């Protein structure tokens, strides 16, 4: 952020009036009322990323109000997105009252009255952008405002971590062309979010599909990590484990089963390669995340009907002298529901494509 303002160096008696002026000048005109006792403490860091204004506010318990009179005196009325980093906010606008918890965001309209109630110390990112940049109708925008959007709510799973990372970086990190492109990405994601909220169903399905492709690419790129698990995958994508499992509902498999399946595929491919220095079975197993040789052998036999050594011998015999096949190896086909993957070998190719 390019500018940091704080009450730390302001006399105690002047802090409230100073904080009101700082918040009104940095964001939009508003009234801030502290809710606690003792000297008030607040800090705001602000900067720009292209045509986005980005601010991070950390303060003691307070109430923020934007009244019709303040709106009438405002030269600009941007669209705003509040990203709750810590603490809880109670937001009210247009007859809606919603609790916004840590890890959630809320879209609101500074052209209409609203209030935020922060019952304890909090931190939040505030993004402001021109209303005209969104390209959505007034009706769609009004339907989308005043809802708490979490990482389990379709596009929220992508939007929250992106905004959090963007707000945590310095405005000086980006060249003007890059900053404008990032601002455009935020606007596009936000417009999609508004469409999703206004017309639930199609946009949410598209967001889930995009997230699923990211998850599959992550699995494909980390098969050799023995710690790859649903918990680690969910953490990497800033979603809950429960939502990760929901993504796989109806696909004919689970996250853990898919990880095991993909590892076995890669082991099978490597063991089937011919060469002067063929790798040992244990080396191949460890390279693809299997730390227990006995467990690997059981899993491989359950999948392909033969042991890893038998598989390697069968493949070598299949190639035969001069490349003529002697006998085809065993192969297990595993359906994968609506993902359109008819069997294990093809699924690996599809995952490889998703990671490109």
C-alpha positions in Angstrom: 0.0 0.0 0.0 1.3 3.5 -0.8 -0.2 5.4 2.2 -0.6 4.4 5.9 -2.6 6.5 8.4 -2.9 5.6 12.1 -4.2 7.0 15.3 -1.0 6.0 17.1 0.5 9.4 17.1 -2.7 11.3 17.6 -3.7 12.6 21.1 -6.3 10.5 22.8 -9.0 13.2 22.8 -8.6 13.8 19.1 -8.5 10.2 17.8 -12.2 9.8 17.1 -12.5 13.0 15.0 -9.3 12.2 13.3 -10.5 8.6 12.5 -13.7 9.9 11.1 -11.9 12.3 8.8 -9.4 9.6 7.7 -12.1 7.1 6.9 -14.3 9.6 5.1 -11.5 11.0 2.9 -9.9 7.6 2.1 -13.2 5.7 1.3 -16.5 7.6 1.2 -18.0 10.1 3.6 -19.3 8.2 6.7 -19.8 8.5 10.4 -17.7 6.2 12.7 -18.7 5.7 16.3 -16.3 3.8 18.6 -18.0 1.1 20.8 -15.4 0.4 23.4 -13.9 2.3 26.3 -10.5 3.9 26.4 -8.4 5.4 23.7 -9.5 4.3 20.2 -7.0 2.7 17.9 -7.2 2.4 14.2 -5.0 2.0 11.1 -5.7 2.2 7.4 -3.4 1.4 4.6 -4.5 2.4 1.1 -3.3 2.4 -2.5 -4.4 1.8 -6.0 -4.2 -1.1 -8.4 -5.1 0.3 -11.8 -8.5 1.9 -11.4 -9.2 0.0 -8.1 -8.8 1.6 -4.8 -7.7 -0.9 -2.2 -7.7 -0.3 1.5 -7.0 -2.4 4.6 -8.6 -1.3 7.8 -7.7 -2.5 11.3 -9.5 -0.9 14.2 -11.2 -1.4 17.5 -14.9 -2.1 17.9 -16.9 0.5 16.0 -20.1 1.3 14.1 -19.9 2.8 10.6 -22.9 4.6 9.1 -23.5 6.1 5.7 -26.6 8.3 5.7 -28.7 9.9 2.9 -27.2 13.3 3.9 -23.7 12.0 3.5 -24.5 10.4 0.2 -26.0 13.6 -1.1 -22.7 15.4 -0.4 -20.6 12.6 -2.0 -19.0 13.4 -5.4 -18.6 9.7 -6.1 -20.6 6.6 -5.2 -18.4 3.6 -6.1 -19.3 -0.1 -5.8 -17.5 -1.6 -2.7 -16.5 -5.1 -1.7 -15.6 -5.8 2.0 -13.4 -8.8 2.6 -13.4 -9.8 6.2 -9.9 -10.8 7.3 -10.6 -11.1 11.1 -13.4 -10.4 13.5 -17.1 -10.2 12.6 -19.2 -7.5 10.8 -22.9 -7.1 10.9 -23.9 -5.3 7.7 -27.3 -3.7 6.9 -28.5 -2.3 3.6 -31.8 -2.2 1.8 -33.6 -4.0 4.5 -31.1 -6.9 4.6 -29.0 -7.6 7.7 -26.2 -10.2 7.4 -23.4 -11.4 9.5 -20.1 -11.4 7.7 -17.5 -13.7 9.4 -13.8 -14.2 8.9 -13.1 -15.5 5.4 -16.3 -14.1 3.9 -17.0 -11.0 1.7 -19.9 -8.7 1.1 -20.8 -6.5 -1.9 -22.4 -3.2 -1.2 -23.6 0.0 -2.9 -22.2 3.3 -1.5 -25.0 5.2 -3.4 -27.5 3.8 -0.8 -27.5 4.0 3.0 -25.8 1.3 4.9 -24.1 0.5 8.2 -21.4 -1.8 9.5 -21.3 -2.9 13.2 -18.0 -4.4 14.3 -18.5 -5.7 17.9 -14.8 -6.4 18.5 -11.4 -5.4 17.0 -11.3 -6.4 13.3 -9.4 -6.3 10.1 -11.0 -5.9 6.6 -10.0 -5.2 3.0 -12.2 -2.7 1.1 -12.1 -2.6 -2.7 -13.8 0.3 -4.4 -14.4 0.6 -8.2 -16.5 2.7 -10.5 -20.1 1.4 -10.8 -20.0 1.8 -14.6 -17.1 -0.7 -14.9 -19.2 -3.7 -13.9 -21.6 -3.8 -16.9 -24.5 -5.3 -14.9 -28.0 -4.0 -14.6 -29.1 -2.0 -11.5 -31.6 -4.8 -10.7 -28.9 -7.5 -10.8 -26.6 -5.4 -8.7 -29.3 -4.8 -6.0 -30.1 -8.5 -5.8 -26.4 -9.3 -5.3 -25.7 -6.8 -2.5 -26.0 -7.5 1.2 -25.2 -11.2 1.2 -22.3 -12.9 3.0 -20.3 -14.8 0.5 -18.0 -17.5 1.7 -15.4 -19.8 0.1 -18.1 -22.5 -0.1 -20.3 -20.3 -2.3 -19.3 -21.0 -5.9 -17.2 -18.1 -7.1 -16.4 -17.1 -3.6 -13.9 -20.0 -3.4 -11.9 -18.2 -6.1 -12.6 -14.5 -5.4 -11.8 -14.4 -1.7 -8.2 -15.7 -1.9 -7.5 -13.6 -5.0 -8.7 -10.4 -3.3 -6.9 -11.2 -0.1 -3.6 -11.7 -1.9 -4.1 -8.6 -4.0 -4.8 -6.4 -1.0 -1.8 -7.8 0.9 0.6 -6.9 -1.8 2.1 -3.5 -2.4 0.7 -1.3 -5.2 4.4 -0.7 -6.2 4.7 -4.4 -7.0 2.9 -4.0 -10.4 3.7 -2.1 -13.6 0.8 0.1 -14.8 -0.1 -2.4 -17.6 -0.2 -5.3 -15.1 -2.1 -3.3 -12.5 -4.8 -2.4 -15.1 -5.1 -6.1 -16.1 -5.4 -7.1 -12.5 -8.1 -4.5 -12.0 -9.9 -5.9 -15.1 -9.7 -9.4 -13.6 -11.3 -8.2 -10.4 -14.1 -6.5 -12.2 -14.7 -9.6 -14.4 -14.9 -11.8 -11.3 -17.1 -9.4 -9.5 -19.5 -9.1 -12.4 -19.6 -12.9 -12.6 -20.3 -13.1 -8.9 -23.2 -10.6 -9.3 -24.6 -12.6 -12.2 -24.3 -15.8 -10.1 -26.2 -14.2 -7.2 -28.9 -12.7 -9.5 -29.3 -15.9 -11.6 -28.3 -18.9 -9.5 -27.6 -22.1 -11.2 -25.7 -21.6 -14.5 -23.0 -19.3 -13.2 -22.5 -21.4 -10.1 -22.1 -24.5 -12.1 -19.5 -22.8 -14.3 -17.6 -21.7 -11.2 -17.7 -25.2 -9.7 -16.4 -26.6 -13.0 -13.5 -24.1 -13.0 -12.6 -25.0 -9.4 -12.8 -28.7 -10.2 -10.3 -28.3 -13.0 -7.9 -26.4 -10.7 -8.2 -29.2 -8.1 -7.6 -31.9 -10.7 -4.5 -30.0 -12.0 -3.2 -29.7 -8.4 -3.6 -33.4 -7.8 -1.9 -34.3 -11.1 1.0 -32.0 -10.3 1.6 -33.3 -6.7 1.2 -37.0 -6.9 4.7 -37.6 -5.7 4.0 -35.8 -2.4 3.2 -38.4 0.2 1.3 -35.7 2.2 -1.1 -35.0 -0.6 -4.5 -35.3 1.0 -8.0 -33.8 1.0 -7.0 -31.6 3.9 -4.0 -30.2 2.1 -5.9 -29.8 -1.2 -8.7 -27.9 0.5 -6.1 -25.6 2.3 -4.3 -24.9 -0.9 -7.5 -23.8 -2.6 -8.9 -21.9 0.4 -12.0 -24.1 0.7 -13.3 -26.4 3.3 -12.7 -30.2 3.2 -16.5 -30.6 3.2 -16.9 -28.4 0.1 -14.0 -30.3 -1.6 -15.9 -33.6 -1.1 -19.1 -31.9 -2.4 -17.3 -31.2 -5.7 -16.7 -34.9 -6.2 -20.3 -35.9 -5.4 -21.8 -37.8 -8.4 -18.4 -38.3 -10.1 -18.1 -42.0 -9.1 -15.0 -41.5 -7.0 -13.7 -39.7 -3.9 -10.7 -37.4 -3.5 -8.6 -40.0 -1.8 -9.6 -42.7 -4.2 -8.7 -40.5 -7.1 -5.2 -39.7 -5.7 -4.6 -43.5 -5.2 -5.9 -44.2 -8.7 -3.6 -41.6 -10.4 -0.6 -42.7 -8.4 -1.2 -46.3 -9.5 -1.5 -45.2 -13.1 1.9 -43.5 -13.0 3.5 -46.5 -11.3 2.0 -48.8 -13.9 3.4 -46.6 -16.7 6.9 -46.4 -15.2 7.1 -50.1 -14.5 6.1 -50.9 -18.1 9.0 -48.9 -19.6 11.7 -51.0 -21.2 15.3 -50.1 -20.7 18.7 -51.2 -19.6 18.3 -49.9 -16.1 14.7 -50.6 -15.1 13.8 -49.0 -11.7 13.0 -51.1 -8.8 9.4 -51.5 -7.7 10.1 -49.8 -4.4 11.8 -46.8 -6.1 8.8 -46.4 -8.4 6.4 -46.7 -5.5 8.2 -44.0 -3.4 8.5 -41.7 -6.4 4.7 -41.6 -6.7 3.9 -41.2 -3.0 3.6 -44.8 -1.7 5.8 -45.0 1.4 4.7 -48.5 2.5 5.8 -51.3 0.0 3.2 -53.8 1.3 0.4 -51.3 1.0 1.5 -50.4 -2.5 1.6 -54.1 -3.6 -1.9 -54.7 -2.3 -3.3 -51.6 -3.9 -1.6 -52.4 -7.2 -3.0 -55.9 -7.2 -6.5 -54.8 -6.4 -6.4 -52.4 -9.3 -4.7 -54.4 -12.0 -5.1 -58.0 -10.8 -1.4 -58.7 -10.7 1.5 -57.7 -8.5 3.8 -54.8 -9.6 6.6 -57.3 -10.6 4.2 -59.5 -12.5 2.9 -56.3 -14.3 6.4 -55.4 -15.3 7.1 -58.9 -16.6 3.8 -59.1 -18.5 4.5 -55.7 -20.2 8.0 -56.9 -21.1 6.6 -60.1 -22.5 3.9 -58.2 -24.3 6.4 -56.1 -26.2 8.2 -59.3 -27.0 11.3 -59.7 -29.2 11.2 -57.2 -32.0 8.2 -55.5 -30.6 5.6 -58.2 -31.4 3.1 -58.6 -28.6 3.0 -61.9 -26.8 -0.1 -61.4 -24.7 -1.9 -58.2 -23.5 -1.6 -57.2 -19.9 -4.4 -57.0 -17.5 -6.3 -53.7 -17.5 -9.0 -52.3 -15.2 -11.5 -49.8 -16.5 -12.9 -47.5 -13.9 -15.9 -45.2 -14.8 -15.8 -41.6 -13.6 -19.4 -40.3 -13.9 -20.1 -37.0 -15.4 -16.4 -36.1 -15.7 -16.5 -38.2 -18.9 -13.6 -40.3 -18.1 -14.3 -43.9 -19.3 -11.2 -45.5 -17.6 -8.1 -45.0 -15.6 -5.6 -44.6 -18.4 -7.6 -41.9 -20.2 -8.2 -40.1 -16.9 -4.5 -39.6 -16.4 -4.3 -38.0 -19.9 -7.2 -35.6 -19.1 -5.6 -34.6 -15.8 -2.3 -34.0 -17.6 -4.1 -31.7 -20.0 -5.8 -29.8 -17.1 -2.4 -29.1 -15.7 -1.1 -27.4 -18.8 
